[in-house]
């Protein structure tokens, strides 16, 4: 993958997007292949790690901190 992102054509076309990941540091991702003038795409974060937003989502649907902790204790999440 490093060779792909280092390719002069990839750099010229802006096919790579650099983002900062909280664990991995700066990471190169494949940018949007289509460039739209009125609605440009922007990649500014990487996909979340598995379970990264579980607590927030479960709290939003009404589970208490204790209920979420219980699910974790029982390896449900």
C-alpha positions in Angstrom: 0.0 0.0 0.0 2.9 2.4 0.7 4.0 2.0 -2.9 0.5 2.8 -4.2 0.2 6.0 -2.2 3.8 7.0 -3.2 2.9 6.7 -6.9 3.3 10.0 -8.7 -0.1 9.6 -10.5 -1.9 8.9 -7.2 -0.3 12.0 -5.7 -1.1 14.1 -8.7 -4.8 13.1 -8.8 -5.2 13.5 -5.0 -6.4 9.9 -4.7 -5.0 9.6 -1.2 -6.3 11.3 1.9 -4.3 11.6 5.1 -6.2 11.4 8.3 -5.1 11.2 11.9 -6.1 8.1 13.8 -6.1 8.2 17.6 -4.1 4.9 17.9 -2.3 4.5 14.5 -1.3 8.1 14.0 -1.4 9.5 10.5 -3.0 7.1 8.0 -3.5 7.2 4.3 -6.9 6.3 3.0 -8.2 6.1 -0.6 -10.0 9.4 -1.2 -13.3 9.8 -3.1 -12.6 9.0 -6.8 -15.2 11.5 -8.1 -14.5 15.2 -7.7 -17.7 17.3 -7.6 -17.4 21.1 -7.8 -20.6 22.0 -5.8 -20.5 19.2 -3.3 -16.9 18.2 -2.7 -16.2 15.2 -0.6 -14.0 15.4 2.5 -12.4 12.5 4.4 -11.4 13.8 7.8 -11.7 10.8 10.1 -11.2 7.0 9.8 -13.9 4.5 10.4 -14.4 3.8 14.1 -12.8 0.8 15.7 -15.2 -2.1 16.6 -17.2 -1.1 19.6 -15.7 2.4 19.8 -19.2 4.1 20.0 -21.1 1.3 21.8 -21.5 3.2 25.1 -22.7 6.3 23.4 -25.2 4.5 21.2 -26.6 2.3 24.0 -27.0 5.4 26.2 -28.8 7.2 23.4 -31.4 4.4 23.3 -32.0 4.6 27.0 -29.7 2.2 28.7 -28.1 3.3 32.0 -24.4 3.1 32.7 -25.1 0.1 35.0 -27.0 -1.7 32.3 -24.2 -1.1 29.8 -21.6 -2.3 32.4 -23.7 -5.4 32.9 -23.8 -6.2 29.2 -20.0 -5.8 29.1 -19.6 -8.1 32.2 -21.7 -10.8 30.5 -19.7 -10.3 27.2 -22.8 -9.4 25.3 -21.0 -6.3 23.9 
